[in-house]
């Protein structure tokens, strides 16, 4: 009997040593889990309990072979379910009483299985993972391109419109890609070729490039010549349809006795290169003032919201600027439901060594860039950022881009597309416009407002 008790004590010591080692491993796993957020402590816990239970069961069988509990299932086969449940209960009790286990942070109680996760909570987790993978979108709203001169950065020197070779036909010399219509001066407009996208204006002659509709129907051609698509999103064939973009009519039909256009600045503190005590107005608000004057002179009723959305308690806070701006402009729209056009005017952020300036109408001009948020990632639509006007927003910027290419060559960079929404969900005629960058002078940015007002007027007049 004494020998048997010694054997039992030996087995118990071995079991407790094993349990202690398992708990030490669990504690290590938890520490790694806290650091890497990848290990699952509860899975490790269940695994350890299962292993300890099997070990204890093995000891019990061999120590007391006649005292095991076995039951038969419905088919008559022997089952150790009852035995295992008793052993697991014993292991749970031992685990719960262990100081190491309590220190590891477990309550000792089994976790409750709630079935499938709440879809809303899954959406929250998905949004968190999205921002972890695309953290750049949190800075300044993510609409700055950060160009280094290698992609979509405009040109450094004036690029005159190409002239057809002597004795040759421009269409033949350039192939099927593009054509330049003959200039007709400031006389009456030329008849518009239905195969082309623009006709000569009564004021502005064709000075740049005209595109044929069949060219634009080619998805690869369209993306190559008109868009820069960021890796945070996709712009597939189902979305980028030039025929649909061209068919949208953005003509303003209402009278100008009520507000029609809203200009505002999510990032009102964005400055240009020569901003300082001697030139405090060299900001995006300053160029917004000038654009307001130009559009008002054309007969539009314009509201220029100069509210500051990117300063909170005197500190720059651009991460939440779009949220603050949404509150502000929504209030304006509620008071002025007649507004049909919303323009958020910015300046881009690029490499400090890059100075983008082109000659437009004989003036050194900062290039502008239309920016579209499409509310989708490569995995699909961002459900919590719906934009019922996404297609119209894309069409609005595309039509302005086409007019700029025809009448004001070198004015625009490629249209930039990213994954978020950027408050473009409030009106069908919404546009985010980047005017130059922090390396441009204020005058270069002002010079861009004149042709910008012209192409806006063309699209809003139904050209």
C-alpha positions, 0 to 999 in steps of 0.5 A, a space after each residue: 500500500 505504501 509503495 502504491 501511495 509513493 507511485 501515486 505521489 510520483 505521478 501527481 508530482 509529474 503531472 503538476 510539473 507538466 501543468 506548470 511547464 504548460 502554464 509557463 509556455 502559455 505565459 510566454 505565448 501571451 507576452 508574444 501575443 501582446 507584442 505581435 497581436 497575432 497569437 491567440 491566448 485562448 486557443 493556446 489555453 484550450 490546447 493546454 487544457 486538452 493536453 493536460 486532460 489527456 495526460 491526467 486521463 492516461 495516468 488515471 487509467 494506468 493507476 486505477 484501471 478498474 475505476 474508469 468511467 465508460 459509457 456506451 453510445 447509441 450504437 453500443 460502442 464504448 465512449 470515454 465522454 464521461 471520463 474526459 468530462 471529469 478530467 477536464 473539470 479537474 484540469 479547469 479547477 487546477 488551472 484556475 487556482 494557479 497563480 501563474 494562470 491568474 497572472 496570465 490574465 485568464 478568468 479560468 472560465 470557459 469563453 462563450 461562443 457567440 456564433 458569427 461576429 456582428 456584421 457591424 463589428 466586422 465592418 469596424 474591424 475591417 475599417 481598422 485593418 484598412 487604415 493600418 494598411 493604408 495609413 497614408 490616407 489618414 494624413 491630410 486626408 490623403 489627397 496629396 500626391 507626394 509627387 517626386 517628378 517621376 509620375 504625373 508631375 506635369 512638365 517643367 518647361 512650356 510645351 507648345 501645342 504640336 503643329 502639323 508637319 508641312 504638307 501633311 495631314 495632322 490626323 495622318 501624321 499622328 495616327 488614330 490617337 488625337 487630332 487638333 482642330 483648325 483655329 478659327 480665331 474669335 469668330 463664330 464657333 465651328 460645327 462640332 464633329 460628332 466623333 470629337 469631344 469638343 468644338 471651337 468656342 466663340 471665345 477660345 479657339 482650339 489650341 491643344 488636343 481633341 480626342 475622338 470618342 472611339 479613342 476614349 472608348 478604349 479603356 487602356 487608352 483612357 486610363 493611360 492618357 487621363 488618369 493616375 490611379 493610386 494603389 489604395 483603390 481600383 478604377 475598373 472597366 465597369 466604372 470608367 466608361 467615357 461614353 457615360 461620362 460624356 453623356 452627363 449634362 451639367 448645364 445649370 438651368 436655374 437663374 442666378 438669383 440664388 446661390 449656385 456654386 459653393 467654393 470652400 477649403 478643407 485645408 485652408 492653411 495650405 500656403 504657397 512658396 512665397 507666403 510670409 509676413 509680406 504676403 500673408 494672403 498667399 494661401 488657397 483661400 486667396 486663390 479661392 477669392 480670385 476664382 469667386 471673383 472670376 465666376 461672379 463676373 461670368 454671372 454665377 451666384 457664388 458663395 465662398 466659404 472661408 471657414 477654417 476646418 484644419 485648425 483646432 484650438 490653434 493647432 493644425 489638425 488635418 486628420 479630422 478636417 474632412 469631418 469638420 468641413 462636412 459639418 460646415 458645408 452641410 449647414 451651408 447647403 441646408 440654408 442654400 439648397 439651390 447650390 448645385 456646384 461644390 468646389 473644394 480648392 487645395 494645393 498639392 504637396 510634392 517633393 521640395 525639389 519639384 517646381 511645376 510650372 507651365 506657360 498657359 496663355 503666355 503666363 507662368 501657371 501652376 498646373 491644376 489636378 482634378 481629384 476623385 475619391 471613389 469610395 472603394 479599395 481593391 477589395 470592393 466598395 467601402 460601405 460606410 462611405 457611400 457616394 450616390 454621385 460618384 459617377 457624376 463626379 467622375 464625369 464632371 472632372 473628365 469633361 473639364 479635363 477634356 476642355 482643358 486639353 483642347 483649349 488650355 494645353 498644359 493646364 492640367 495634370 492627370 486626374 488623380 483617383 484614390 479610395 476614400 470619399 473626400 466629401 464628394 457625396 453632397 452634389 453631382 457637380 462636386 470637384 476637389 481641385 489641387 492648384 499647384 503645390 507648396 513649391 509654386 508661387 502665389 502668382 503662378 497659382 492665381 494665373 491658373 484661376 483664369 483658365 479654370 474659370 473658363 473650363 468650369 463655365 464651358 461645362 456648366 454651359 453645356 459645352 
